Amino acid sequence: METVLAIVCPGQGSQTPGLLSPWLQAEGAAELIDEFSDAAGTDLRVHGTSSDEETIRDTAVAQPLIVAASLLSAQALGLSPERVASFGPKALVAGHSVGEIPAAALAGVITRAQAGRLIGVRASAMAEAAAAEATGMAAVLGGKEEDVQAAIEAAGLAAANVNAPGQVVAAGSEQALQQLAETPPARARIVPLKVAGAFHTDYMAEARTALEQEAAQVQPADPGTGLLSNRDGVRVSSGAEALSRIVDQVTRPVRWDKCMETMRETGVTGILELLPGGTLVGLAKRGLRGVESFAVTSPEDVERAAEFIDEHTR
């Protein structure tokens, strides 16, 4: 049987207190976190070990922490850009929202230091944009796709994330979100999300501009492996286009459903979700039924995850 591995990086909301604590004793781990902290402009040793849930929910903290965690687990698994490229057509890489930045690093488009600088700017700028107005996000679970989209539009909201069948995230003003909660689509329920603002909408326009300015300082390389874009699930072959799409995604909806469609069409047989794993594996169980999956959550997972990589790239 032909095998193909998808290496995926999770987005905001996947972080938990003490996330990095069990990883910092591994060889090279502390050095990576210190390097990334310097590049991103935040103390990830503190935030990854002792900061409380409220602190790491802050967008300016959460995003660098998640990106660092994904790259740390990739290092523990020996997933350098060179090794990922060596898998050839047996592997592809994708990230959900902020996860696109570590995915680009794994594909060799940007370096770890560049990833740190980009996420530092993205995180702080999005936190500032979120603080400017009372906005938020809510998951719409269930319902018919056309009914959900109609209800979101009627409330004056945007479909910021289309994650999988039956899971769309609406974003916009708090008032509009309240309207949606009071008049939900048929056979759907509304779950408010604990996020600071309406990410992936025009409310983030100033953050997009800030990230664009930082990205202009980067000379990206072309991907060394298949790299999927959140815009439409398309495989991106140019480093410049990959970086441009990462910038644009600050105000564009995340189409993870399209990424999973491409994985299905490519013949992906295994999905490996890097730290902090769980969310994207959960979506795959809905949108990619029958595809094997593995979520990295602790150092104890490394040995089995390495075997999973071998199983799906040989």
C-alpha positions in Angstrom: 0.0 0.0 0.0 1.3 3.5 -0.9 1.7 5.7 2.1 1.8 9.5 2.5 2.4 11.4 5.8 0.8 14.8 6.6 2.7 16.7 9.2 0.4 19.4 10.7 0.8 22.2 13.2 -2.0 23.4 15.4 -3.4 26.9 15.9 -4.3 29.2 18.7 -6.3 27.7 21.6 -4.3 24.5 21.7 -1.9 25.9 24.4 -2.1 24.7 28.1 -0.3 25.8 31.2 3.1 24.1 31.7 3.2 23.0 28.1 6.9 23.1 27.7 8.0 21.9 31.2 8.4 18.2 30.4 10.3 19.0 27.2 13.0 21.3 28.4 15.4 18.5 29.7 15.8 17.1 26.2 19.1 17.8 24.4 18.9 21.1 22.6 15.5 22.0 23.9 16.4 24.8 26.2 18.6 26.4 23.5 15.8 26.3 21.0 13.4 28.0 23.4 15.9 30.7 24.3 16.7 31.3 20.7 13.0 31.5 19.8 12.3 33.7 22.8 14.9 36.2 21.7 13.5 36.3 18.2 9.9 36.6 19.2 10.6 39.1 22.0 8.9 37.1 24.8 10.1 34.8 27.6 8.8 31.4 26.5 10.7 29.6 29.3 8.4 31.4 31.8 5.2 31.3 29.7 5.8 27.6 28.8 6.4 26.5 32.4 4.9 28.7 35.0 2.5 31.2 33.5 -1.2 30.6 34.3 -4.0 29.9 31.9 -5.1 33.5 31.7 -1.6 34.7 30.9 -1.1 32.3 28.0 -4.5 33.0 26.6 -3.2 36.5 25.7 -2.7 36.5 21.9 0.8 38.1 22.3 1.9 35.1 24.4 -0.2 32.3 23.0 1.0 32.5 19.4 4.8 32.4 20.0 4.2 29.7 22.6 2.4 27.4 20.1 4.8 28.0 17.3 7.8 27.2 19.6 6.1 24.1 20.9 5.5 22.8 17.4 9.1 23.4 16.4 10.4 21.9 19.7 8.5 18.7 19.1 9.7 18.6 15.5 13.3 18.9 16.7 12.7 16.0 19.2 11.4 13.9 16.3 14.4 14.8 14.0 12.1 16.6 11.6 14.5 19.1 10.2 13.6 20.8 6.9 16.2 18.6 5.2 14.8 15.4 6.6 11.2 16.4 5.7 12.4 17.2 2.1 14.0 13.8 2.0 10.6 12.1 2.2 9.8 13.5 -1.3 6.2 12.9 -2.4 5.7 10.7 0.7 5.1 13.8 2.9 3.4 17.2 3.0 3.1 19.9 5.6 0.3 22.2 6.7 -0.6 24.4 9.6 -3.8 25.8 11.0 -3.8 29.6 11.2 -0.7 30.5 13.3 0.5 27.0 12.6 1.3 28.0 9.1 4.4 29.7 10.4 6.1 26.5 11.9 4.8 24.6 8.8 6.7 27.0 6.6 9.8 26.5 8.7 9.5 22.7 8.4 9.2 23.1 4.6 12.4 25.2 4.6 10.7 28.4 3.4 11.8 30.4 6.5 14.4 29.7 9.2 13.5 29.2 12.9 14.8 32.7 13.7 12.7 34.2 10.9 9.7 32.3 12.2 10.3 33.8 15.7 10.5 37.3 14.4 7.4 36.9 12.2 5.3 35.4 15.0 6.5 38.0 17.5 5.2 40.8 15.2 2.0 38.9 14.2 1.1 38.1 17.8 1.6 41.6 19.3 -0.1 43.3 16.3 -3.1 41.0 16.4 -3.4 41.5 20.2 -3.4 45.3 19.6 -6.0 45.0 16.9 -8.2 42.8 19.1 -8.0 45.4 21.9 -9.2 48.2 19.6 -12.9 47.0 19.4 -15.2 44.6 21.3 -15.0 41.6 19.0 -14.8 37.8 19.3 -15.5 34.4 17.7 -18.0 31.6 18.2 -18.1 28.0 16.9 -21.3 27.0 15.0 -21.6 23.3 15.5 -24.0 21.3 13.3 -26.7 22.5 11.0 -26.8 22.5 7.2 -23.9 24.4 5.5 -26.2 26.8 3.6 -28.2 27.5 6.7 -25.1 28.2 8.8 -23.6 30.5 6.2 -26.9 32.4 5.8 -27.2 32.9 9.6 -23.6 34.1 9.9 -24.2 36.6 7.1 -27.5 37.7 8.5 -25.9 38.6 11.8 -23.3 40.7 10.1 -20.5 38.2 10.9 -17.8 36.5 8.8 -17.0 32.8 8.6 -13.5 33.1 9.9 -12.7 29.3 10.0 -14.3 26.5 8.0 -12.7 23.6 9.8 -14.6 20.5 8.9 -18.2 19.4 8.1 -20.4 20.8 10.8 -17.8 23.1 12.3 -17.6 26.7 11.2 -16.3 29.6 13.3 -18.1 32.9 13.1 -16.3 36.2 13.9 -17.2 39.8 14.3 -18.6 42.3 16.9 -19.8 41.1 20.3 -23.2 42.5 19.4 -23.4 40.5 16.2 -22.3 37.3 18.0 -25.0 37.8 20.6 -27.5 38.1 17.7 -26.3 34.8 16.3 -26.5 33.1 19.7 -30.1 34.3 20.0 -31.1 33.1 16.5 -28.9 30.1 15.7 -29.3 28.1 12.5 -31.6 25.1 12.6 -30.1 22.0 14.3 -27.0 24.0 15.2 -25.6 25.2 18.5 -23.4 28.2 19.2 -20.3 27.9 21.4 -18.5 31.2 22.3 -14.7 30.8 22.0 -12.2 32.2 24.6 -10.3 34.4 22.1 -9.5 38.1 22.3 -10.9 39.2 19.0 -12.3 38.6 15.5 -9.2 36.9 14.0 -9.1 36.2 10.2 -11.4 39.1 9.4 -11.0 42.8 8.4 -10.8 43.7 12.1 -7.2 42.5 11.8 -6.2 44.8 8.9 -3.6 46.8 10.9 -2.0 43.5 12.1 -1.8 42.3 8.5 0.0 45.5 7.6 2.5 45.1 10.4 3.2 41.5 9.4 3.6 42.5 5.8 6.3 45.0 6.8 8.2 42.4 8.8 7.8 39.8 6.0 9.4 42.3 3.5 12.7 41.8 5.4 12.6 38.0 4.8 14.1 36.3 1.7 12.1 33.0 1.6 13.3 29.8 0.0 11.0 27.6 -2.1 9.4 24.8 -0.2 11.4 21.6 0.0 8.2 19.5 0.4 4.5 19.8 -0.3 3.2 22.9 1.6 -0.5 23.5 1.8 -2.1 27.0 2.2 -5.0 27.8 4.5 -6.5 30.0 1.8 -7.7 27.2 -0.4 -5.8 24.0 0.5 -3.6 24.4 -2.6 0.0 23.2 -2.6 2.3 26.2 -2.8 5.5 25.8 -4.8 7.0 29.3 -4.4 8.6 30.6 -1.2 7.5 34.2 -2.0 3.9 33.0 -2.6 3.9 31.0 0.6 5.1 34.0 2.7 2.6 36.3 0.9 -0.3 33.9 1.7 0.8 33.7 5.4 0.5 37.5 5.6 -2.8 37.6 3.8 -4.3 34.9 6.1 -4.3 37.4 9.0 -7.5 38.9 7.4 -8.7 35.9 5.4 -10.7 32.9 6.6 -8.9 29.6 7.4 -10.1 26.9 5.1 -8.9 23.8 6.9 -11.6 21.8 5.2 -9.9 22.5 1.9 -6.5 21.5 3.3 -8.1 18.1 4.4 -9.6 17.8 0.9 -6.2 18.1 -0.6 -4.8 15.6 1.9 -7.5 13.1 0.8 -6.9 13.7 -2.9 -3.1 13.3 -2.3 -3.7 9.9 -0.7 -2.6 10.8 2.8 -2.6 7.7 5.0 -1.3 9.2 8.3 -1.6 12.6 10.0 1.0 13.6 12.6 0.0 16.6 14.7 2.9 18.3 16.4 2.8 19.8 19.9 0.4 20.9 21.3 -1.5 18.1 19.5 -5.1 17.0 19.6 -7.3 19.6 17.8 -6.4 18.8 14.2 -6.4 15.1 14.8 -9.9 15.6 16.1 -10.9 17.4 12.9 -9.3 14.6 10.8 -11.5 12.0 12.5 -14.5 13.9 11.2 -13.2 15.1 7.8 -10.8 12.3 6.9 -12.4 9.1 8.2 -10.2 6.1 8.0 -7.0 8.0 7.9 -4.6 7.1 10.8 -3.6 9.9 13.1 -1.2 10.6 15.9 -1.1 13.7 18.2 2.1 14.6 20.0 1.3 15.8 23.5 4.3 14.8 25.7 7.9 13.5 25.4 6.5 10.0 26.1 5.0 10.2 22.6 8.3 10.7 20.8 9.2 7.0 20.3 5.7 6.0 19.0 5.5 9.2 16.8 8.9 8.3 15.2 7.5 4.9 14.4 4.4 6.5 13.0 6.6 8.7 10.7 8.5 5.7 9.5 5.2 3.7 8.8 3.9 6.5 6.6 7.0 7.5 4.7 8.5 4.2 3.7 
